[in-house]
């Protein structure tokens, strides 16, 4: 069966499942309040199935958004969030849909509790590109693969004038999995880590320029992810995408993607760990820059558990991939599965939970997850061949999104309050 036909079959199956999950008799507010369990179970089933479909195929995202919107609409219309008994019994569902639906609200494309305009206004000083990375000569040099050597020479000259603790860490590489927001086919990057000073309230900034391959069209995107340590050992993380505008006179201006009217993306969907570690395409980093890659990944590990300040409570999105119990895993995949090679490798939650690197929960980016697991980067240190990694990935996704009643997956079990 072709990929297109497979996708169509999946779409029809999901559509039928979601429809069948809908009650034959519409749930009025009176019925929801008198039969809350029936309504919750039917909506959770529909939500999990729709979320799984949206994870597998972007074309299923509108159907998922309709299911999510229907649940939030019923909660609002029936004033269920004011019903203390309902909220106490179904707290996970109420809080989850509130957080997951944020990016469906006008001017909340970032997925935060405040409008995008307010977020960018309040965090401007934390995510602004340093002036020394916006000079005309540097912007021109950093915009082409052919001229990256000049950009790096400029950065090395800057380092000669900076104290050891203020040294820039930089290298160019090819991304394994993601193009830039403005070009799906552009995988080249120039990353510059600008050291911060938490004691002075100065964040550490990861400034990343999209760089096209030689003779390819220009790339506009420049991304900034900033992190600043908090007294409790966690770190606050902030985001902003910028676009370069190339002018006929050779000058290049740079301004926020959102301010230019190009919208933005849900940051936490990809950045569950706040800043992401760098795993370049093999051979894309020059030998003299490999130490810089090791250094930025060392910094990533010392940042502490990511938090999104007052803008998002990540706990409302629940546990993530690999967080099932041994009993649940054996019941799903067979007796003593947890002691098998794959069972031992399904350990995402050993690091990816709230008090470490952040849970890998829905909504999440399938390209990032698939690339890290199938590409051999995660789970860290696991010796698996390609076939085993493919099977590991499928089992992780099945375990998380399973909607059957006999063995509900992590997401469904948590939404129904069974993981308290």
C-alpha positions as CSV (number, residue, x, y, z in Angstrom):
1,X,0.0,0.0,0.0
2,X,1.4,3.4,-0.9
3,X,2.2,6.0,1.7
4,X,-0.6,8.2,0.4
5,X,-3.2,5.4,0.7
6,X,-1.9,4.5,4.2
7,X,-2.4,8.0,5.3
8,X,-5.9,8.1,3.8
9,X,-6.8,4.8,5.6
10,X,-5.5,6.1,8.9
11,X,-7.4,9.3,8.4
12,X,-10.7,7.4,7.7
13,X,-10.1,5.1,10.7
14,X,-9.4,8.0,13.0
15,X,-12.4,9.9,11.7
16,X,-14.6,6.9,12.4
17,X,-13.1,6.4,15.8
18,X,-13.6,10.0,16.9
19,X,-17.2,9.9,15.5
20,X,-18.0,6.7,17.3
21,X,-16.5,8.1,20.5
22,X,-19.1,10.8,20.3
23,X,-22.2,10.0,22.3
24,X,-25.3,9.2,20.2
25,X,-27.3,11.5,22.3
26,X,-25.7,15.0,22.6
27,X,-24.5,15.9,26.1
28,X,-26.4,18.9,27.3
29,X,-25.0,20.7,30.3
30,X,-27.6,19.0,32.5
31,X,-26.5,15.6,31.2
32,X,-22.8,16.4,31.6
33,X,-23.4,17.3,35.2
34,X,-25.6,14.4,35.9
35,X,-23.4,11.9,34.1
36,X,-19.9,13.4,34.3
37,X,-18.0,10.1,34.0
38,X,-19.7,9.2,30.8
39,X,-18.9,12.6,29.3
40,X,-15.3,12.6,30.5
41,X,-14.6,9.1,29.2
42,X,-16.0,9.7,25.8
43,X,-14.2,13.0,25.4
44,X,-10.9,11.7,26.7
45,X,-11.1,8.8,24.2
46,X,-11.8,11.2,21.4
47,X,-9.0,13.5,22.5
48,X,-6.3,10.9,22.8
49,X,-7.2,9.3,19.4
50,X,-7.2,12.7,17.7
51,X,-4.0,13.7,19.4
52,X,-2.3,10.4,18.2
53,X,-3.5,11.1,14.6
54,X,-2.2,14.7,14.8
55,X,1.2,13.5,16.0
56,X,1.5,11.1,13.1
57,X,0.2,13.4,10.4
58,X,-0.1,17.2,10.4
59,X,-3.2,16.9,8.2
60,X,-5.1,15.5,11.2
61,X,-4.3,18.5,13.3
62,X,-7.6,20.4,12.5
63,X,-9.6,17.4,13.7
64,X,-7.6,17.3,16.9
65,X,-8.2,21.0,17.4
66,X,-11.9,20.6,16.9
67,X,-12.1,17.8,19.6
68,X,-10.0,20.0,22.0
69,X,-12.1,23.0,21.2
70,X,-15.3,21.1,21.8
71,X,-14.1,20.0,25.3
72,X,-13.0,23.5,26.3
73,X,-16.2,24.9,24.9
74,X,-18.3,22.5,27.0
75,X,-16.3,23.2,30.2
76,X,-16.8,26.9,29.6
77,X,-20.4,26.7,28.5
78,X,-21.4,24.4,31.4
79,X,-19.2,26.3,33.9
80,X,-17.6,23.1,34.9
81,X,-14.4,24.8,36.1
82,X,-16.6,26.5,38.8
83,X,-17.9,23.1,40.0
84,X,-15.5,22.2,42.8
85,X,-16.6,18.6,42.8
86,X,-16.0,18.2,39.1
87,X,-12.7,20.0,39.1
88,X,-11.5,17.9,42.1
89,X,-12.5,14.6,40.4
90,X,-11.3,15.5,36.9
91,X,-8.5,18.0,37.7
92,X,-6.0,16.6,35.2
93,X,-8.5,16.9,32.2
94,X,-9.6,20.4,33.2
95,X,-6.1,21.8,33.6
96,X,-4.7,19.9,30.5
97,X,-7.2,21.2,28.0
98,X,-6.8,24.7,29.4
99,X,-3.0,24.6,28.8
100,X,-3.2,22.6,25.5
101,X,-5.7,24.9,23.9
102,X,-3.8,28.1,24.6
103,X,-2.3,28.3,21.1
104,X,-5.8,28.2,19.6
105,X,-6.7,31.5,21.2
106,X,-6.2,34.7,19.2
107,X,-2.7,36.2,19.6
108,X,-1.5,33.1,21.7
109,X,0.5,31.4,18.9
110,X,3.4,30.8,21.3
111,X,1.1,28.7,23.5
112,X,1.6,30.9,26.6
113,X,-1.0,32.2,29.1
114,X,-0.4,35.8,28.0
115,X,-0.9,37.2,24.5
116,X,2.2,37.0,22.2
117,X,2.4,40.8,22.3
118,X,2.7,40.9,26.0
119,X,5.2,38.0,26.1
120,X,7.5,39.7,23.7
121,X,7.2,43.1,25.4
122,X,8.0,41.6,28.8
123,X,10.9,39.4,27.7
124,X,12.5,41.8,25.2
125,X,15.6,42.4,27.1
126,X,16.1,38.7,27.7
127,X,15.9,37.6,24.0
128,X,17.3,40.5,22.1
129,X,20.2,39.7,19.8
130,X,23.4,41.3,21.1
131,X,24.4,44.3,19.1
132,X,27.8,42.9,18.1
133,X,25.9,40.1,16.2
134,X,23.8,42.6,14.2
135,X,26.6,44.6,12.5
136,X,26.3,44.9,8.7
137,X,29.5,43.0,7.9
138,X,28.7,40.1,10.3
139,X,25.1,39.7,9.1
140,X,26.3,39.5,5.6
141,X,29.0,37.0,6.4
142,X,26.7,34.8,8.5
143,X,24.1,34.6,5.8
144,X,26.0,32.4,3.4
145,X,27.8,29.1,3.7
146,X,30.5,30.5,1.4
147,X,31.3,33.4,3.8
148,X,31.0,31.7,7.2
149,X,34.8,31.7,7.6
150,X,34.6,35.6,7.7
151,X,31.9,35.4,10.3
152,X,33.9,33.1,12.5
153,X,37.0,35.2,12.1
154,X,35.0,38.2,13.4
155,X,33.9,36.1,16.4
156,X,37.4,35.0,17.2
157,X,38.5,38.7,17.2
158,X,35.7,39.5,19.6
159,X,36.9,36.7,21.9
160,X,40.4,38.3,22.1
161,X,38.8,41.3,23.7
162,X,36.6,39.3,26.2
163,X,37.4,37.8,29.6
164,X,37.7,34.0,29.8
165,X,34.2,33.8,31.5
166,X,32.7,35.9,28.6
167,X,34.2,33.9,25.7
168,X,31.7,33.2,22.9
169,X,31.3,29.5,22.0
170,X,30.5,29.0,18.3
171,X,30.5,26.5,15.5
172,X,28.6,25.7,12.3
173,X,26.8,22.4,11.6
174,X,24.0,20.6,9.8
175,X,20.8,19.8,11.8
176,X,19.7,16.2,11.7
177,X,16.0,16.8,11.7
178,X,14.6,20.4,11.4
179,X,14.8,23.0,8.7
180,X,14.3,26.7,9.7
181,X,10.8,28.2,10.3
182,X,11.1,29.9,6.9
183,X,12.7,27.1,4.9
184,X,12.0,23.4,5.5
185,X,15.0,22.4,3.3
186,X,17.6,24.6,5.1
187,X,19.5,22.5,7.7
188,X,22.7,24.7,8.0
189,X,23.3,26.5,11.2
190,X,25.7,28.9,12.9
191,X,25.3,28.7,16.6
192,X,26.8,31.3,19.0
193,X,26.4,30.8,22.7
194,X,26.8,34.2,24.5
195,X,27.6,33.7,28.2
196,X,25.3,35.2,30.8
197,X,25.6,36.2,34.4
198,X,22.7,35.0,36.6
199,X,23.9,37.1,39.6
200,X,23.4,40.2,37.5
201,X,20.2,39.0,35.9
202,X,21.8,38.5,32.5
203,X,20.7,35.3,30.7
204,X,22.9,33.0,28.6
205,X,21.8,33.2,25.0
206,X,21.9,30.6,22.3
207,X,21.8,32.6,19.1
208,X,21.4,30.5,16.0
209,X,21.5,31.7,12.4
210,X,20.0,29.7,9.6
211,X,22.6,29.2,6.8
212,X,21.7,27.9,3.4
213,X,23.9,25.5,1.5
214,X,26.0,26.9,-1.2
215,X,24.0,28.4,-4.1
216,X,20.7,27.8,-2.3
217,X,18.2,30.6,-1.6
218,X,18.7,32.8,1.4
219,X,17.4,31.9,4.8
220,X,15.9,34.6,6.9
221,X,15.6,32.9,10.4
222,X,17.6,33.7,13.4
223,X,16.5,32.1,16.7
224,X,17.3,33.1,20.3
225,X,16.8,30.8,23.2
226,X,17.8,32.3,26.5
227,X,18.2,30.7,29.9
228,X,18.9,32.1,33.3
229,X,19.5,30.1,36.5
230,X,16.9,30.4,39.4
231,X,17.8,30.1,43.1
232,X,16.0,26.7,43.3
233,X,18.3,25.0,40.8
234,X,15.9,25.3,37.9
235,X,16.2,27.7,34.9
236,X,13.8,30.0,33.2
237,X,13.8,29.7,29.4
238,X,12.7,32.4,26.9
239,X,12.3,32.3,23.1
240,X,12.2,34.5,20.1
241,X,12.5,34.1,16.3
242,X,13.9,36.9,14.2
243,X,13.8,37.3,10.4
244,X,16.5,39.0,8.3
245,X,15.4,41.3,5.5
246,X,17.8,41.4,2.6
247,X,17.8,44.8,0.7
248,X,18.9,45.6,-2.8
249,X,21.7,47.9,-1.5
250,X,23.3,44.9,0.2
251,X,22.2,45.8,3.7
252,X,20.5,43.4,6.0
253,X,18.0,44.4,8.7
254,X,16.8,42.1,11.4
255,X,13.5,42.2,13.3
256,X,11.2,39.9,15.2
257,X,9.3,37.3,13.1
258,X,6.1,38.1,15.0
259,X,6.6,41.9,14.6
260,X,7.0,41.5,10.9
261,X,3.6,39.8,10.7
262,X,4.8,36.2,10.0
263,X,3.2,34.8,13.2
264,X,5.1,32.3,15.4
265,X,5.1,28.8,16.7
266,X,4.2,27.0,20.0
267,X,7.7,27.1,21.6
268,X,7.2,24.4,24.2
269,X,6.0,21.9,21.6
270,X,9.6,21.4,20.4
271,X,11.5,22.8,23.5
272,X,10.4,20.4,26.2
273,X,13.9,20.6,27.6
274,X,14.1,24.4,27.1
275,X,17.4,24.6,25.3
276,X,18.0,21.4,23.2
277,X,21.3,19.6,23.0
278,X,23.1,19.7,19.7
279,X,23.6,16.4,17.7
280,X,25.0,17.5,14.3
281,X,24.9,15.5,11.1
282,X,28.1,13.4,11.2
283,X,30.9,15.1,9.4
284,X,29.2,18.5,9.3
285,X,31.4,20.0,12.1
286,X,35.0,20.8,11.4
287,X,37.6,19.0,13.6
288,X,38.7,22.3,15.2
289,X,35.1,23.1,16.3
290,X,34.1,19.7,17.8
291,X,35.3,20.8,21.2
292,X,32.8,23.7,21.0
293,X,30.0,21.2,20.4
294,X,31.0,19.3,23.5
295,X,31.1,22.5,25.5
296,X,27.6,23.7,24.6
297,X,26.2,20.3,25.4
298,X,28.0,20.4,28.8
299,X,26.4,23.8,29.4
300,X,23.0,22.3,28.5
301,X,23.3,19.7,31.2
302,X,24.2,22.2,33.9
303,X,21.2,24.5,33.3
304,X,18.9,22.6,35.6
305,X,15.3,21.7,35.0
306,X,13.6,24.0,32.5
307,X,10.8,26.3,33.5
308,X,8.8,28.8,31.4
309,X,8.6,31.5,34.1
310,X,5.0,32.7,34.6
311,X,4.0,32.0,31.0
312,X,3.3,28.3,31.1
313,X,2.9,25.7,33.9
314,X,4.3,22.6,32.2
315,X,3.0,20.3,34.9
316,X,-0.5,20.8,33.4
317,X,0.6,18.8,30.4
318,X,1.2,15.7,32.4
319,X,3.8,12.9,32.2
320,X,5.6,12.0,29.0
321,X,7.1,9.3,26.9
322,X,8.5,6.3,28.8
323,X,6.9,7.1,32.1
324,X,4.7,3.9,32.3
325,X,5.1,1.5,35.3
326,X,6.7,-1.9,34.9
327,X,3.4,-3.6,35.6
328,X,1.7,-1.6,32.8
329,X,4.5,-2.2,30.4
330,X,4.5,-6.0,31.0
331,X,0.7,-6.1,30.7
332,X,0.9,-4.3,27.3
333,X,4.0,-5.9,25.7
334,X,4.2,-9.3,27.4
335,X,5.4,-10.9,30.6
336,X,8.9,-9.8,31.8
337,X,9.1,-7.3,28.8
338,X,10.7,-4.8,31.2
339,X,13.8,-7.0,31.4
340,X,14.2,-7.3,27.7
341,X,16.6,-5.1,25.7
342,X,13.9,-2.9,24.5
343,X,12.2,-2.8,27.9
344,X,15.4,-1.5,29.5
345,X,15.8,1.1,26.8
346,X,12.3,2.6,27.3
347,X,13.7,4.8,30.0
348,X,13.0,8.3,28.6
349,X,11.4,9.4,31.9
350,X,14.6,8.6,33.8
351,X,15.8,12.0,32.6
352,X,12.8,13.5,30.9
353,X,10.6,14.3,33.8
354,X,9.7,17.7,35.4
355,X,12.6,17.8,37.9
356,X,15.2,16.9,35.3
357,X,15.0,17.6,31.6
358,X,11.3,18.1,31.3
359,X,8.6,15.5,30.3
360,X,8.1,14.6,26.6
361,X,4.4,15.1,26.5
362,X,1.7,16.1,24.0
363,X,1.8,18.4,22.2
364,X,5.2,17.5,21.0
365,X,7.1,17.5,17.7
366,X,7.3,14.1,16.0
367,X,10.3,15.0,13.9
368,X,12.4,15.8,17.0
369,X,11.3,12.7,18.9
370,X,11.7,10.4,15.9
371,X,15.1,11.8,15.0
372,X,16.5,11.5,18.5
373,X,15.3,7.9,19.0
374,X,15.7,6.5,15.5
375,X,18.9,8.5,14.9
376,X,20.7,7.0,17.8
377,X,21.0,10.0,20.2
378,X,18.4,8.8,22.7
379,X,18.2,6.9,24.9
380,X,21.7,8.0,25.7
381,X,24.2,5.2,25.7
382,X,21.8,2.5,24.5
383,X,23.5,0.0,22.1
384,X,20.6,-0.7,19.6
385,X,20.6,-1.4,15.9
386,X,18.3,0.5,13.5
387,X,15.6,-2.2,13.6
388,X,15.5,-2.1,17.4
389,X,15.4,1.7,17.4
390,X,12.5,1.6,15.0
391,X,10.6,-0.8,17.3
392,X,11.5,1.1,20.4
393,X,10.1,4.3,18.9
394,X,6.8,2.6,17.9
395,X,6.4,1.1,21.3
396,X,7.1,4.4,23.0
397,X,4.4,6.1,20.9
398,X,1.9,3.2,21.3
399,X,2.4,3.2,25.1
400,X,1.8,6.9,25.3
401,X,-1.2,7.3,23.0
402,X,-3.0,3.9,23.5
403,X,-6.7,4.5,23.9
404,X,-8.1,1.0,24.4
405,X,-9.9,0.3,27.7
406,X,-8.0,-2.9,28.6
407,X,-4.6,-1.2,28.5
408,X,-5.0,2.6,28.3
409,X,-1.8,4.5,27.5
410,X,0.0,7.1,29.6
411,X,-2.0,10.1,28.3
412,X,-5.4,8.5,28.6
413,X,-4.7,7.1,32.1
414,X,-3.4,10.4,33.3
415,X,-6.3,12.4,31.9
416,X,-8.8,10.1,33.6
417,X,-7.0,10.7,37.0
418,X,-5.7,7.1,37.3
419,X,-2.0,8.1,37.8
420,X,-2.5,10.1,41.0
